[in-house]
């Protein structure tokens, strides 16, 4: 696949991050967000899509900068071990890892547009 398809994948991941952050603005706290079943399911779906998209990256440089393995591991838990999803881990990912991922993706996109 071409770099362009990797570019599209990274842009898609960024869109899912924006979706996650949009969900957060609708609730006063992560606890409130995760207490709403539909919102929690939406968060899980975004994390699943992020993991799947990152796993398909072919650009080695980008893959080395991104948490591909970890994101795909989370994707597999969500997709295959429904009862094994640990809410506290999801909370940490959304609160800590997603903002970091956004920063790295923005750096990658800025560097690729030069």
C-alpha positions as a Python dict, from the first residue, in 0.01 Angstrom:
ca = {
    (1, 'X'): (0, 0, 0),
    (2, 'X'): (104, 355, -52),
    (3, 'X'): (201, 621, 194),
    (4, 'X'): (-126, 790, 101),
    (5, 'X'): (-328, 503, 248),
    (6, 'X'): (-121, 525, 566),
    (7, 'X'): (-188, 897, 568),
    (8, 'X'): (-562, 824, 540),
    (9, 'X'): (-541, 573, 826),
    (10, 'X'): (-364, 821, 1052),
    (11, 'X'): (-621, 1089, 965),
    (12, 'X'): (-897, 837, 1051),
    (13, 'X'): (-733, 767, 1388),
    (14, 'X'): (-722, 1140, 1451),
    (15, 'X'): (-1094, 1162, 1369),
    (16, 'X'): (-1168, 883, 1621),
    (17, 'X'): (-963, 1072, 1882),
    (18, 'X'): (-1171, 1381, 1811),
    (19, 'X'): (-1486, 1170, 1852),
    (20, 'X'): (-1360, 1049, 2191),
    (21, 'X'): (-1284, 1400, 2304),
    (22, 'X'): (-1625, 1513, 2181),
    (23, 'X'): (-1794, 1246, 2393),
    (24, 'X'): (-1599, 1367, 2694),
    (25, 'X'): (-1729, 1722, 2653),
    (26, 'X'): (-2088, 1597, 2681),
    (27, 'X'): (-2035, 1463, 3033),
    (28, 'X'): (-1907, 1629, 3351),
    (29, 'X'): (-1656, 1348, 3416),
    (30, 'X'): (-1520, 1024, 3277),
    (31, 'X'): (-1721, 840, 3541),
    (32, 'X'): (-2041, 998, 3408),
    (33, 'X'): (-1939, 918, 3050),
    (34, 'X'): (-1867, 555, 3133),
    (35, 'X'): (-2187, 523, 3335),
    (36, 'X'): (-2387, 594, 3020),
    (37, 'X'): (-2400, 258, 2840),
    (38, 'X'): (-2431, 401, 2488),
    (39, 'X'): (-2148, 648, 2546),
    (40, 'X'): (-1926, 376, 2692),
    (41, 'X'): (-1997, 152, 2394),
    (42, 'X'): (-1910, 443, 2162),
    (43, 'X'): (-1579, 490, 2345),
    (44, 'X'): (-1500, 120, 2310),
    (45, 'X'): (-1582, 129, 1939),
    (46, 'X'): (-1346, 424, 1887),
    (47, 'X'): (-1067, 241, 2070),
    (48, 'X'): (-1132, -70, 1861),
    (49, 'X'): (-1115, 133, 1538),
    (50, 'X'): (-797, 309, 1649),
    (51, 'X'): (-628, -23, 1723),
    (52, 'X'): (-737, -176, 1395),
    (53, 'X'): (-624, 124, 1191),
    (54, 'X'): (-285, 153, 1359),
    (55, 'X'): (-218, -218, 1307),
    (56, 'X'): (-260, -172, 930),
    (57, 'X'): (7, 97, 901),
    (58, 'X'): (288, 1, 666),
    (59, 'X'): (511, 305, 719),
    (60, 'X'): (773, 166, 961),
    (61, 'X'): (880, 510, 1077),
    (62, 'X'): (525, 598, 1176),
    (63, 'X'): (463, 259, 1334),
    (64, 'X'): (771, 299, 1551),
    (65, 'X'): (641, 633, 1682),
    (66, 'X'): (291, 505, 1758),
    (67, 'X'): (164, 253, 2016),
    (68, 'X'): (64, 3, 1750),
    (69, 'X'): (105, -314, 1959),
    (70, 'X'): (-70, -174, 2265),
    (71, 'X'): (-358, -30, 2065),
    (72, 'X'): (-408, -358, 1881),
    (73, 'X'): (-398, -551, 2207),
    (74, 'X'): (-676, -326, 2344),
    (75, 'X'): (-868, -372, 2019),
    (76, 'X'): (-851, -750, 2057),
    (77, 'X'): (-974, -738, 2417),
    (78, 'X'): (-1269, -521, 2313),
    (79, 'X'): (-1348, -734, 2007),
    (80, 'X'): (-1306, -1079, 2158),
    (81, 'X'): (-1320, -1065, 2537),
    (82, 'X'): (-1625, -850, 2603),
    (83, 'X'): (-1644, -935, 2972),
    (84, 'X'): (-1268, -895, 3007),
    (85, 'X'): (-1271, -522, 2933),
    (86, 'X'): (-1138, -349, 3244),
    (87, 'X'): (-1308, -12, 3282),
    (88, 'X'): (-1021, 132, 3487),
    (89, 'X'): (-779, 55, 3203),
    (90, 'X'): (-1014, 213, 2950),
    (91, 'X'): (-1037, 522, 3173),
    (92, 'X'): (-657, 548, 3187),
    (93, 'X'): (-628, 507, 2811),
    (94, 'X'): (-886, 776, 2743),
    (95, 'X'): (-747, 1017, 3003),
    (96, 'X'): (-373, 966, 2948),
    (97, 'X'): (-289, 775, 2632),
    (98, 'X'): (-533, 928, 2385),
    (99, 'X'): (-406, 1286, 2436),
    (100, 'X'): (-47, 1160, 2388),
    (101, 'X'): (-149, 971, 2076),
    (102, 'X'): (-307, 1287, 1938),
    (103, 'X'): (18, 1479, 1990),
    (104, 'X'): (226, 1216, 1811),
    (105, 'X'): (-18, 1194, 1521),
    (106, 'X'): (-20, 1571, 1484),
    (107, 'X'): (361, 1567, 1476),
    (108, 'X'): (362, 1292, 1214),
    (109, 'X'): (112, 1479, 998),
    (110, 'X'): (304, 1806, 1032),
    (111, 'X'): (631, 1637, 933),
    (112, 'X'): (473, 1457, 637),
    (113, 'X'): (331, 1781, 497),
    (114, 'X'): (676, 1946, 481),
}
